Amino acid sequence: MIDPDGIEWLPVTEAARILRVRPSTIWNWTSRGTVRRHRIGRTAYIHMPDAAAAEHAWRARVETRRQG
């Protein structure tokens, strides 16, 4: 789904597949307020720019821990 501002919102499972993370990871990000979500009926849509930023930060932290 694309909002009027041209921002992409995807269902949790599709967003997880694209970002190569588990859906539970995305749910954790939404519960912490890192990623915005919007429900339409029973489907939760994830704000993809937020999700991409959270995924990037998460992978950077993981890499830092590996090096460290």
N, C-alpha and C positions, 0 to 999 in steps of 0.2 A: 504494500500500500504506500502510496506517495501522498504526503499531506500537501495543503495548498502552498506551503513554502518550498516545496520540492524536496523535502526530507523523506528518506525511505524508512518505513517501519515494517518489520517482518515478524511473523510468528516466532515464538521462542525456539522451536525445533529447527526451523529453517535458518535462523540467525546462528544457532549453535553449529549447524553443519557448515555454514560459510566460514565462521571464525575458527572452526576446528577445536571447539571446546564442548564440554558436556552441558546439556540444558540446565543441570543443577548449578553449574558455575554462573550461568546467566541469571538464574533466580537469586543466587547469592548477591550478585551485583545489584539487582533491582531492590533487594531487601536492605542493602546498605545505602541506597540512594545514588549509587554511581551511574546507573543506567535507568533512564526513564522508560516506563511502560504505560500502555493504554489498553484497556479491555474493551472489546466489542463483542457482546454476547459472552460466550465461553472462551473466546480466543484472546490471549494476551499478545499484544504487538510490542516489539522492542524498538527503541530509537537507535537506528544503526550507527550514526556518528558517535553516540555515547558508548555503544557496545564495542566499536572498533577501537576507541581510545582506551577503554578499560582492558581490552584484550592486549593491546600494545604495552600498557603499563604492567600488566600481569606477567607477560613474557619477559619484559625487561627485569623485573624483580627476580624471576626464576633464574634467569641467566646470571644475574649478579650473585645470587646464592651459590650457583655452581662454580663460579670463578673464585669465590671467596674465602 
